[in-house]
């Protein structure tokens, strides 16, 4: 259901919007965990290492598409906050054009340069063939992934975070069932896992379009909106490119860490892959709050409601503090037991290595959550430069820590790369938010007019 985030209690709105996002992220993580469990138990540790060794490369591509489509739809959310229905339709049309070009470009680059990319990441020879086949099949699913991310982002831009959750649950269930069929039934190995992703994404994209056609007409084109405007496209790309670059930088930094990790053999690769999956699962609440802040700030920026944005940020940080404490306790004391779920038989060395990683990273979840709140808030206001710079800082910090510390402490040094990057980027982007805030408060007339306009509006959501 379409939801107007410019009216009502900010805390309740942020929590209400974030919960479906959290559930959706958890579903995605459960699927990814299930996928790795299926691969690890039905095929073996080397197959698990093959999938894990290419995960950062896949993540780079995935994050580029996620950042690009998310940047495009910031304009959609701002138009919604301004109550501009024609602007919403026009934005949706230009988002689709940009996504089409992106999907073709990404699939082509990944298909042509897949082998060099994997060589750069130091994928071991004993798992190279499986890793290559796995990534090659995923390459063909890139256009589907791009458009699924776009459709989900467009729906969220209108304040509806529940509908993408339903589609994600459906897609994940189908994906898991297909993985069992392709791996256990047809014995396709790691290729079966990738095929499950491709087929399930195809199904869910078709269903998303059918649903939007019937339930979200404000996102659909009409004759007036179906017109290319170079100025409008530039406005969208001005947000999309920095966010795509930002997300690619972040995922590239993870790929660098994985490349260093790959030099330590299959046991360390498998341990690192499973431990980071568990950490991703535990930090999904932080990500959900950040995504909620992006839509909340975008809609209120479009409505010229700075006071609500400031209030939302304070509530967002309070939620992050509580979630970070919970994540610290759960992962630090119970994470090691989750690692063994991925493995068939006794693998005490892998469990021990994975436990080391979790003990090192858990105290720094608050810094990670700080990044999500401030970075997404700034992006929602249409200011992509500070978040982009923070991503570069995170890349440099993570790469420096992984390379230098691993030389001094072996693979354990790699485990400090994330915390070092979180501290550096979190501190910088928080300072960036307060820098922008000082500039914004110097234009009080705009915000006063926004508050007056808010009182004159209808309280209900746009039909």
The 8 nearest C-alpha neighbors of each residue, nearest first, counted from 0:
[[1, 159, 2, 161, 162, 158, 160, 157],
 [0, 2, 159, 158, 157, 460, 3, 461],
 [1, 3, 158, 460, 159, 4, 157, 0],
 [2, 4, 460, 5, 158, 6, 1, 157],
 [5, 3, 6, 295, 2, 298, 12, 158],
 [4, 6, 299, 3, 298, 7, 80, 302],
 [7, 5, 4, 3, 458, 8, 453, 9],
 [6, 8, 9, 5, 12, 4, 11, 3],
 [7, 9, 11, 10, 12, 6, 13, 4],
 [10, 8, 12, 11, 311, 13, 7, 307],
 [11, 9, 13, 12, 8, 314, 14, 311],
 [10, 12, 14, 8, 9, 13, 15, 7],
 [11, 13, 9, 15, 10, 14, 16, 8],
 [14, 12, 16, 10, 15, 11, 17, 291],
 [15, 13, 17, 11, 16, 12, 18, 10],
 [16, 14, 12, 13, 17, 18, 11, 19],
 [15, 17, 13, 14, 18, 12, 160, 291],
 [16, 18, 14, 20, 287, 291, 288, 15],
 [17, 19, 21, 20, 15, 16, 14, 22],
 [20, 18, 22, 161, 21, 160, 17, 23],
 [21, 19, 23, 17, 287, 18, 22, 24],
 [22, 20, 18, 287, 24, 23, 19, 284],
 [21, 23, 19, 25, 20, 24, 26, 18],
 [22, 24, 164, 20, 26, 21, 25, 19],
 [23, 25, 27, 21, 26, 22, 283, 20],
 [26, 24, 28, 22, 27, 23, 29, 21],
 [25, 27, 29, 23, 24, 28, 22, 30],
 [28, 26, 24, 30, 25, 29, 31, 23],
 [27, 29, 31, 25, 30, 26, 280, 32],
 [30, 28, 32, 26, 31, 27, 33, 25],
 [29, 31, 33, 27, 28, 32, 171, 34],
 [32, 30, 28, 34, 33, 29, 27, 35],
 [31, 33, 29, 35, 34, 30, 28, 36],
 [34, 32, 36, 30, 31, 35, 29, 37],
 [33, 35, 31, 37, 32, 36, 30, 38],
 [34, 36, 38, 32, 37, 33, 39, 31],
 [37, 35, 341, 33, 39, 38, 34, 40],
 [38, 36, 34, 35, 40, 39, 41, 33],
 [37, 39, 35, 42, 36, 41, 40, 47],
 [40, 38, 43, 47, 36, 44, 37, 42],
 [39, 41, 343, 37, 38, 43, 42, 36],
 [42, 40, 38, 37, 39, 43, 183, 182],
 [41, 43, 38, 39, 40, 46, 188, 44],
 [44, 42, 39, 46, 45, 40, 41, 47],
 [43, 45, 47, 46, 39, 48, 269, 42],
 [46, 44, 48, 47, 43, 49, 126, 265],
 [45, 47, 49, 48, 43, 44, 42, 50],
 [48, 46, 44, 39, 50, 45, 49, 38],
 [47, 49, 51, 45, 269, 46, 50, 52],
 [50, 48, 130, 46, 52, 126, 47, 51],
 [49, 51, 47, 48, 52, 53, 130, 54],
 [52, 50, 48, 54, 272, 49, 53, 47],
 [51, 53, 49, 50, 54, 48, 122, 268],
 [54, 52, 56, 51, 55, 50, 57, 130],
 [53, 55, 51, 57, 56, 52, 58, 50],
 [56, 54, 58, 254, 57, 53, 59, 253],
 [57, 55, 59, 58, 53, 54, 254, 60],
 [56, 58, 54, 60, 55, 59, 61, 53],
 [57, 59, 55, 61, 56, 60, 62, 54],
 [60, 58, 250, 56, 62, 247, 57, 61],
 [61, 59, 63, 57, 58, 62, 64, 56],
 [60, 62, 58, 64, 63, 59, 57, 65],
 [61, 63, 65, 246, 59, 64, 60, 66],
 [64, 62, 243, 247, 60, 66, 65, 61],
 [63, 65, 67, 61, 62, 66, 145, 68],
 [66, 64, 62, 68, 63, 67, 69, 61],
 [65, 67, 243, 242, 69, 63, 64, 68],
 [68, 66, 243, 239, 64, 70, 69, 65],
 [67, 69, 71, 149, 70, 65, 66, 64],
 [70, 68, 66, 72, 67, 71, 65, 152],
 [71, 69, 239, 238, 67, 68, 73, 72],
 [72, 70, 239, 68, 235, 69, 73, 94],
 [71, 73, 75, 74, 69, 70, 153, 152],
 [74, 72, 76, 75, 70, 71, 379, 77],
 [73, 75, 77, 72, 76, 78, 71, 235],
 [76, 74, 72, 78, 73, 87, 77, 90],
 [77, 75, 156, 79, 73, 298, 78, 74],
 [76, 78, 301, 298, 80, 74, 297, 79],
 [79, 77, 81, 75, 83, 76, 80, 87],
 [80, 78, 76, 82, 81, 77, 83, 75],
 [79, 81, 298, 301, 77, 302, 78, 82],
 [80, 82, 301, 78, 302, 79, 83, 77],
 [83, 81, 79, 80, 84, 78, 461, 302],
 [82, 84, 86, 78, 81, 85, 79, 87],
 [85, 83, 87, 86, 82, 88, 217, 79],
 [86, 84, 88, 87, 83, 89, 224, 223],
 [85, 87, 89, 83, 84, 88, 78, 90],
 [86, 88, 84, 90, 85, 75, 89, 78],
 [89, 87, 91, 85, 218, 90, 86, 220],
 [88, 90, 224, 86, 92, 87, 91, 85],
 [89, 91, 87, 93, 88, 92, 75, 86],
 [92, 90, 94, 88, 89, 93, 218, 87],
 [91, 93, 89, 95, 94, 90, 88, 220],
 [92, 94, 96, 90, 95, 91, 232, 97],
 [95, 93, 91, 97, 92, 96, 71, 90],
 [96, 94, 98, 92, 93, 97, 99, 91],
 [97, 95, 93, 99, 98, 94, 92, 100],
 [96, 98, 94, 100, 99, 95, 93, 101],
 [99, 97, 101, 95, 100, 96, 102, 94],
 [100, 98, 96, 102, 101, 97, 95, 103],
 [99, 101, 97, 98, 103, 102, 104, 96],
 [100, 102, 98, 104, 99, 103, 105, 97],
 [101, 103, 142, 99, 105, 104, 100, 145],
 [102, 104, 106, 100, 101, 105, 107, 99],
 [105, 103, 101, 107, 102, 106, 108, 100],
 [104, 106, 108, 102, 107, 103, 101, 109],
 [107, 105, 109, 103, 104, 108, 138, 141],
 [108, 106, 110, 104, 105, 109, 111, 103],
 [109, 107, 105, 111, 110, 106, 112, 104],
 [108, 110, 106, 113, 112, 107, 111, 105],
 [109, 111, 107, 108, 113, 112, 106, 138],
 [112, 110, 108, 109, 113, 107, 114, 106],
 [113, 111, 109, 115, 114, 110, 108, 116],
 [112, 114, 116, 109, 110, 115, 111, 117],
 [113, 115, 117, 116, 112, 118, 131, 111],
 [116, 114, 118, 117, 112, 113, 119, 120],
 [117, 115, 119, 113, 114, 118, 112, 120],
 [116, 118, 120, 114, 119, 115, 122, 113],
 [119, 117, 115, 121, 120, 116, 122, 114],
 [118, 120, 116, 117, 121, 115, 258, 122],
 [119, 121, 258, 117, 118, 122, 116, 257],
 [122, 120, 118, 119, 258, 261, 123, 117],
 [121, 123, 120, 117, 127, 261, 118, 52],
 [124, 122, 125, 126, 127, 121, 261, 264],
 [123, 125, 127, 126, 122, 128, 121, 118],
 [124, 126, 123, 127, 128, 45, 122, 129],
 [125, 127, 49, 124, 129, 128, 123, 130],
 [128, 126, 124, 130, 129, 125, 123, 122],
 [129, 127, 131, 130, 126, 132, 125, 124],
 [130, 128, 132, 131, 127, 126, 49, 133],
 [129, 131, 49, 127, 133, 128, 132, 50],
 [132, 130, 128, 134, 133, 129, 135, 127],
 [133, 131, 135, 129, 134, 130, 190, 128],
 [132, 134, 190, 130, 131, 135, 136, 193],
 [135, 133, 137, 131, 136, 132, 138, 130],
 [136, 134, 132, 138, 137, 133, 131, 110],
 [135, 137, 138, 134, 139, 133, 193, 132],
 [138, 136, 134, 140, 139, 135, 193, 133],
 [139, 137, 135, 136, 140, 141, 106, 134],
 [138, 140, 137, 141, 136, 106, 135, 142],
 [139, 141, 197, 137, 143, 138, 142, 144],
 [140, 142, 144, 143, 138, 139, 106, 145],
 [143, 141, 102, 145, 144, 140, 146, 103],
 [144, 142, 146, 140, 141, 145, 200, 201],
 [143, 145, 141, 147, 142, 146, 148, 140],
 [146, 144, 142, 148, 143, 147, 64, 102],
 [147, 145, 149, 148, 143, 144, 150, 142],
 [146, 148, 144, 150, 149, 145, 204, 143],
 [149, 147, 151, 145, 146, 150, 152, 144],
 [150, 148, 146, 152, 68, 147, 151, 153],
 [149, 151, 153, 147, 152, 148, 146, 154],
 [150, 152, 148, 154, 163, 149, 153, 147],
 [153, 151, 155, 149, 150, 154, 69, 156],
 [154, 152, 156, 150, 155, 151, 72, 149],
 [153, 155, 151, 156, 152, 157, 159, 150],
 [156, 154, 159, 158, 152, 160, 157, 153],
 [155, 157, 76, 153, 154, 158, 294, 152],
 [158, 156, 155, 1, 154, 159, 76, 2],
 [157, 159, 2, 155, 1, 156, 3, 160],
 [160, 158, 155, 1, 0, 161, 157, 154],
 [159, 161, 155, 19, 162, 16, 163, 20],
 [162, 160, 164, 19, 163, 159, 165, 0],
 [161, 163, 165, 164, 160, 159, 166, 0],
 [164, 162, 166, 151, 165, 161, 167, 160],
 [165, 163, 23, 167, 161, 162, 166, 19],
 [166, 164, 162, 168, 167, 163, 169, 161],
 [165, 167, 169, 163, 164, 168, 170, 203],
 [166, 168, 164, 170, 169, 165, 171, 163],
 [169, 167, 171, 165, 170, 166, 164, 172],
 [168, 170, 166, 172, 167, 171, 173, 165],
 [169, 171, 167, 173, 168, 199, 172, 203],
 [172, 170, 174, 168, 173, 169, 30, 167],
 [171, 173, 175, 169, 174, 170, 168, 176],
 [172, 174, 170, 176, 171, 175, 199, 177],
 [175, 173, 171, 177, 195, 172, 199, 176],
 [174, 176, 178, 172, 177, 173, 171, 179],
 [177, 175, 173, 179, 178, 174, 172, 180],
 [176, 178, 180, 195, 174, 175, 179, 181],
 [179, 177, 175, 192, 181, 195, 180, 176],
 [180, 178, 183, 176, 182, 177, 181, 175],
 [179, 181, 184, 177, 178, 183, 182, 185],
 [180, 182, 191, 185, 178, 184, 179, 187],
 [183, 181, 186, 187, 191, 179, 188, 180],
 [182, 184, 179, 186, 180, 185, 181, 41],
 [185, 183, 180, 181, 186, 182, 179, 187],
 [184, 186, 181, 187, 182, 183, 180, 191],
 [187, 185, 182, 183, 188, 184, 181, 191],
 [188, 186, 191, 182, 185, 190, 181, 189],
 [189, 187, 190, 182, 191, 186, 42, 192],
 [190, 188, 192, 191, 133, 187, 129, 193],
 [191, 189, 133, 193, 188, 192, 187, 194],
 [190, 192, 181, 187, 194, 189, 182, 193],
 [191, 193, 178, 189, 195, 190, 194, 196],
 [192, 194, 196, 190, 195, 191, 137, 133],
 [195, 193, 191, 197, 196, 192, 190, 198],
 [194, 196, 177, 174, 192, 178, 193, 198],
 [197, 195, 193, 194, 199, 198, 174, 200],
 [196, 198, 140, 194, 200, 195, 199, 201],
 [197, 199, 201, 195, 200, 196, 194, 202],
 [198, 200, 202, 174, 196, 201, 170, 197],
 [201, 199, 203, 197, 202, 198, 143, 196],
 [200, 202, 198, 199, 204, 203, 143, 197],
 [203, 201, 199, 200, 205, 204, 198, 206],
 [202, 204, 206, 200, 205, 201, 170, 207],
 [205, 203, 207, 206, 201, 147, 202, 200],
 [206, 204, 208, 203, 202, 207, 209, 201],
 [205, 207, 203, 209, 204, 208, 210, 202],
 [208, 206, 204, 210, 209, 205, 203, 211],
 [209, 207, 211, 205, 210, 206, 212, 204],
 [208, 210, 206, 212, 207, 211, 205, 213],
 [209, 211, 207, 213, 212, 208, 214, 206],
 [212, 210, 215, 208, 214, 213, 209, 207],
 [213, 211, 209, 210, 214, 208, 216, 215],
 [212, 214, 210, 211, 215, 209, 216, 208],
 [215, 213, 211, 210, 212, 216, 209, 0],
 [214, 216, 211, 217, 218, 213, 212, 219],
 [217, 215, 219, 218, 212, 214, 213, 211],
 [216, 218, 215, 219, 88, 84, 87, 220],
 [219, 217, 88, 216, 215, 91, 87, 220],
 [220, 218, 216, 217, 88, 221, 212, 215],
 [219, 221, 88, 224, 225, 92, 218, 222],
 [220, 222, 224, 223, 225, 219, 88, 89],
 [223, 221, 225, 224, 220, 226, 88, 89],
 [222, 224, 221, 225, 226, 220, 85, 89],
 [223, 225, 89, 221, 226, 222, 220, 88],
 [226, 224, 222, 223, 220, 221, 92, 227],
 [225, 227, 224, 228, 223, 222, 89, 92],
 [226, 228, 229, 225, 93, 232, 231, 224],
 [227, 229, 231, 230, 232, 226, 93, 233],
 [228, 230, 232, 231, 233, 227, 234, 93],
 [231, 229, 233, 232, 228, 234, 235, 227],
 [230, 232, 234, 228, 233, 229, 235, 93],
 [231, 233, 229, 235, 234, 230, 93, 236],
 [234, 232, 236, 230, 235, 231, 237, 229],
 [233, 235, 231, 237, 232, 236, 230, 238],
 [236, 234, 71, 232, 237, 233, 238, 239],
 [235, 237, 239, 233, 238, 234, 240, 232],
 [238, 236, 234, 235, 239, 233, 240, 241],
 [237, 239, 70, 236, 235, 240, 241, 71],
 [240, 238, 70, 67, 236, 71, 242, 241],
 [239, 241, 243, 242, 236, 238, 244, 237],
 [242, 240, 244, 243, 239, 245, 238, 383],
 [241, 243, 245, 66, 239, 244, 240, 70],
 [244, 242, 66, 67, 63, 240, 246, 245],
 [245, 243, 241, 247, 242, 246, 248, 240],
 [244, 246, 242, 387, 248, 243, 247, 390],
 [247, 245, 249, 243, 62, 248, 244, 66],
 [248, 246, 244, 63, 250, 59, 249, 245],
 [249, 247, 251, 245, 246, 250, 244, 252],
 [250, 248, 246, 252, 247, 251, 390, 394],
 [249, 251, 59, 253, 247, 252, 248, 58],
 [252, 250, 254, 248, 253, 249, 247, 59],
 [251, 253, 394, 255, 249, 254, 250, 398],
 [252, 254, 250, 256, 251, 255, 55, 257],
 [255, 253, 55, 251, 257, 252, 256, 258],
 [256, 254, 258, 252, 253, 257, 251, 398],
 [255, 257, 253, 259, 258, 254, 401, 260],
 [258, 256, 260, 254, 255, 259, 261, 253],
 [257, 259, 120, 255, 261, 256, 260, 121],
 [260, 258, 256, 257, 261, 262, 255, 402],
 [259, 261, 257, 262, 258, 263, 256, 268],
 [262, 260, 258, 263, 259, 268, 257, 121],
 [261, 263, 260, 259, 264, 121, 258, 123],
 [264, 262, 261, 260, 267, 410, 265, 268],
 [265, 263, 266, 262, 267, 261, 268, 123],
 [264, 266, 268, 267, 48, 269, 45, 263],
 [267, 265, 269, 268, 264, 349, 270, 348],
 [266, 268, 270, 269, 265, 264, 271, 263],
 [269, 267, 265, 271, 266, 270, 261, 48],
 [268, 270, 272, 48, 266, 267, 271, 265],
 [271, 269, 353, 349, 267, 273, 272, 268],
 [270, 272, 268, 274, 269, 273, 267, 353],
 [271, 273, 269, 51, 275, 270, 274, 268],
 [272, 274, 276, 270, 275, 271, 338, 269],
 [275, 273, 353, 277, 271, 276, 272, 270],
 [276, 274, 278, 277, 272, 273, 279, 271],
 [277, 275, 279, 273, 278, 274, 272, 280],
 [276, 278, 280, 274, 275, 279, 281, 273],
 [277, 279, 275, 281, 280, 276, 282, 274],
 [280, 278, 276, 282, 277, 281, 275, 283],
 [279, 281, 277, 278, 283, 282, 28, 276],
 [282, 280, 278, 279, 283, 326, 277, 330],
 [281, 283, 279, 285, 284, 280, 278, 286],
 [282, 284, 286, 285, 280, 281, 24, 287],
 [285, 283, 287, 286, 21, 282, 288, 322],
 [286, 284, 368, 288, 283, 282, 287, 319],
 [285, 287, 283, 289, 284, 288, 290, 371],
 [288, 286, 21, 284, 290, 17, 20, 289],
 [287, 289, 291, 285, 17, 286, 290, 292],
 [290, 288, 371, 372, 286, 292, 287, 291],
 [289, 291, 293, 287, 292, 288, 286, 375],
 [290, 292, 288, 17, 289, 293, 294, 13],
 [291, 293, 295, 289, 290, 376, 294, 296],
 [294, 292, 375, 379, 376, 290, 296, 291],
 [295, 293, 297, 291, 296, 292, 156, 298],
 [296, 294, 292, 293, 298, 297, 4, 291],
 [295, 297, 379, 299, 293, 294, 308, 298],
 [298, 296, 379, 294, 300, 77, 380, 299],
 [297, 299, 80, 77, 301, 76, 300, 295],
 [300, 298, 302, 304, 296, 301, 5, 297],
 [301, 299, 303, 297, 302, 298, 380, 296],
 [300, 302, 77, 80, 81, 298, 299, 303],
 [301, 303, 299, 81, 80, 300, 304, 449],
 [304, 302, 449, 300, 446, 301, 299, 305],
 [305, 303, 299, 302, 449, 306, 307, 446],
 [306, 304, 308, 307, 303, 446, 309, 300],
 [305, 307, 309, 308, 304, 310, 446, 311],
 [308, 306, 310, 305, 309, 304, 311, 299],
 [307, 309, 311, 305, 306, 310, 296, 312],
 [310, 308, 312, 306, 311, 307, 305, 313],
 [309, 311, 307, 313, 308, 312, 306, 314],
 [310, 312, 308, 314, 309, 313, 9, 315],
 [313, 311, 315, 309, 314, 310, 316, 308],
 [314, 312, 310, 316, 315, 311, 317, 309],
 [313, 315, 317, 311, 312, 316, 10, 318],
 [314, 316, 312, 318, 313, 317, 311, 319],
 [315, 317, 319, 313, 318, 314, 320, 312],
 [318, 316, 314, 320, 319, 315, 313, 321],
 [317, 319, 315, 321, 316, 320, 322, 314],
 [320, 318, 316, 322, 317, 321, 368, 323],
 [321, 319, 317, 323, 318, 322, 316, 365],
 [320, 322, 318, 324, 319, 323, 325, 317],
 [321, 323, 319, 325, 324, 320, 326, 318],
 [324, 322, 326, 320, 365, 364, 325, 321],
 [323, 325, 327, 321, 322, 326, 320, 328],
 [324, 326, 322, 328, 327, 323, 329, 321],
 [327, 325, 323, 329, 324, 328, 281, 330],
 [326, 328, 324, 361, 325, 330, 329, 331],
 [327, 329, 325, 331, 326, 330, 332, 324],
 [330, 328, 326, 333, 332, 331, 327, 325],
 [331, 329, 334, 333, 332, 327, 328, 326],
 [330, 332, 328, 358, 329, 327, 334, 333],
 [331, 333, 330, 329, 334, 328, 335, 327],
 [332, 334, 330, 329, 335, 336, 331, 337],
 [335, 333, 330, 337, 336, 331, 332, 338],
 [334, 336, 354, 338, 337, 333, 350, 353],
 [337, 335, 334, 338, 339, 333, 340, 350],
 [336, 338, 334, 335, 340, 339, 333, 277],
 [337, 339, 335, 340, 336, 341, 350, 273],
 [340, 338, 341, 342, 337, 336, 350, 335],
 [339, 341, 338, 337, 342, 36, 336, 343],
 [342, 340, 36, 339, 338, 39, 35, 40],
 [343, 341, 339, 340, 39, 40, 344, 346],
 [342, 344, 40, 345, 341, 39, 43, 346],
 [343, 345, 342, 346, 339, 40, 347, 340],
 [346, 344, 347, 343, 342, 339, 348, 350],
 [345, 347, 348, 349, 344, 350, 342, 339],
 [348, 346, 350, 349, 345, 351, 339, 352],
 [347, 349, 351, 350, 346, 352, 266, 270],
 [348, 350, 270, 352, 351, 347, 346, 266],
 [351, 349, 347, 353, 348, 352, 338, 354],
 [350, 352, 348, 354, 349, 353, 347, 355],
 [353, 351, 355, 349, 354, 350, 270, 348],
 [352, 354, 270, 274, 350, 356, 355, 351],
 [355, 353, 351, 357, 335, 356, 352, 350],
 [356, 354, 352, 358, 353, 357, 351, 359],
 [355, 357, 353, 359, 354, 414, 358, 360],
 [356, 358, 354, 360, 359, 355, 361, 331],
 [359, 357, 355, 356, 331, 360, 361, 354],
 [358, 360, 356, 357, 361, 355, 414, 415],
 [359, 361, 357, 358, 362, 363, 418, 356],
 [360, 362, 327, 363, 364, 358, 357, 359],
 [363, 361, 360, 364, 327, 359, 365, 358],
 [362, 364, 361, 365, 366, 418, 360, 367],
 [363, 365, 367, 323, 366, 361, 362, 368],
 [366, 364, 368, 323, 367, 363, 369, 320],
 [367, 365, 369, 364, 368, 425, 421, 363],
 [368, 366, 364, 370, 421, 365, 369, 425],
 [367, 369, 365, 371, 285, 370, 366, 319],
 [370, 368, 366, 372, 367, 371, 425, 365],
 [369, 371, 425, 367, 368, 374, 372, 373],
 [370, 372, 289, 368, 374, 369, 373, 375],
 [373, 371, 289, 369, 375, 370, 374, 376],
 [374, 372, 376, 375, 370, 429, 371, 377],
 [373, 375, 377, 386, 371, 376, 370, 372],
 [376, 374, 293, 378, 377, 373, 372, 289],
 [375, 377, 293, 373, 379, 378, 292, 374],
 [376, 378, 380, 374, 379, 375, 382, 373],
 [379, 377, 375, 381, 382, 380, 383, 376],
 [378, 380, 297, 293, 296, 376, 381, 377],
 [379, 381, 377, 378, 297, 300, 382, 296],
 [380, 382, 378, 379, 383, 238, 377, 73],
 [381, 383, 378, 380, 377, 384, 385, 379],
 [384, 382, 378, 386, 385, 241, 387, 381],
 [383, 385, 387, 386, 382, 388, 241, 389],
 [384, 386, 388, 387, 383, 389, 431, 428],
 [387, 385, 389, 374, 388, 384, 383, 390],
 [388, 386, 245, 384, 390, 385, 389, 383],
 [387, 389, 391, 385, 390, 386, 384, 392],
 [388, 390, 392, 386, 424, 387, 391, 428],
 [391, 389, 393, 387, 392, 388, 245, 249],
 [392, 390, 394, 388, 393, 389, 395, 248],
 [391, 393, 389, 395, 390, 394, 396, 424],
 [392, 394, 420, 390, 396, 424, 391, 395],
 [395, 393, 252, 391, 397, 392, 396, 249],
 [396, 394, 392, 398, 393, 397, 399, 391],
 [397, 395, 420, 393, 399, 394, 398, 392],
 [396, 398, 416, 420, 400, 394, 399, 395],
 [397, 399, 401, 395, 400, 396, 394, 252],
 [400, 398, 396, 402, 397, 401, 403, 395],
 [399, 401, 416, 397, 404, 403, 398, 402],
 [402, 400, 413, 416, 398, 399, 404, 405],
 [401, 403, 399, 405, 400, 404, 398, 406],
 [404, 402, 406, 400, 405, 399, 401, 407],
 [403, 405, 412, 407, 406, 400, 401, 402],
 [406, 404, 412, 409, 408, 407, 413, 402],
 [407, 405, 404, 403, 409, 408, 402, 412],
 [406, 408, 404, 405, 409, 403, 412, 402],
 [409, 407, 412, 405, 411, 404, 406, 410],
 [410, 408, 405, 411, 412, 406, 407, 404],
 [409, 411, 412, 413, 405, 408, 260, 263],
 [412, 410, 413, 414, 409, 408, 405, 356],
 [411, 413, 405, 404, 408, 410, 414, 415],
 [414, 412, 401, 411, 410, 415, 405, 416],
 [413, 415, 412, 411, 356, 416, 359, 417],
 [414, 416, 413, 418, 417, 412, 419, 400],
 [417, 415, 397, 400, 401, 419, 413, 414],
 [416, 418, 420, 419, 415, 397, 421, 414],
 [419, 417, 421, 420, 415, 416, 363, 360],
 [418, 420, 416, 422, 417, 421, 415, 396],
 [419, 421, 393, 396, 397, 417, 423, 418],
 [422, 420, 418, 367, 424, 366, 423, 419],
 [421, 423, 425, 419, 420, 366, 424, 426],
 [422, 424, 420, 421, 426, 425, 427, 419],
 [425, 423, 389, 427, 393, 421, 426, 422],
 [426, 424, 370, 422, 428, 366, 427, 369],
 [425, 427, 429, 424, 423, 428, 422, 430],
 [426, 428, 424, 430, 429, 425, 431, 389],
 [427, 429, 431, 430, 425, 426, 389, 424],
 [430, 428, 432, 431, 426, 427, 373, 425],
 [429, 431, 427, 433, 428, 432, 434, 426],
 [432, 430, 428, 434, 429, 433, 385, 427],
 [433, 431, 429, 435, 434, 430, 436, 428],
 [432, 434, 436, 430, 435, 431, 437, 429],
 [433, 435, 431, 432, 436, 437, 430, 438],
 [436, 434, 438, 432, 433, 437, 439, 431],
 [435, 437, 433, 439, 438, 434, 432, 440],
 [438, 436, 435, 434, 440, 439, 433, 441],
 [437, 439, 435, 436, 441, 440, 434, 442],
 [440, 438, 436, 441, 437, 442, 435, 443],
 [439, 441, 442, 437, 438, 443, 436, 305],
 [440, 442, 439, 438, 443, 437, 436, 444],
 [443, 441, 440, 444, 439, 445, 446, 438],
 [444, 442, 446, 445, 440, 441, 447, 439],
 [443, 445, 447, 446, 442, 448, 449, 441],
 [446, 444, 448, 443, 447, 442, 449, 303],
 [447, 445, 449, 448, 303, 443, 444, 304],
 [446, 448, 444, 450, 449, 445, 443, 451],
 [447, 449, 451, 445, 446, 450, 452, 444],
 [450, 448, 303, 446, 452, 447, 451, 304],
 [449, 451, 453, 447, 452, 448, 304, 446],
 [452, 450, 448, 454, 453, 449, 447, 455],
 [451, 453, 449, 455, 450, 454, 448, 456],
 [454, 452, 450, 456, 455, 451, 449, 302],
 [455, 453, 451, 452, 456, 450, 457, 458],
 [454, 456, 452, 453, 451, 457, 450, 458],
 [457, 455, 453, 454, 458, 452, 459, 451],
 [456, 458, 459, 455, 460, 454, 453, 461],
 [457, 459, 456, 460, 6, 3, 453, 454],
 [458, 460, 457, 461, 3, 462, 2, 456],
 [461, 459, 3, 2, 462, 1, 458, 457],
 [460, 462, 459, 1, 82, 3, 2, 79],
 [461, 460, 1, 217, 459, 215, 216, 84]]
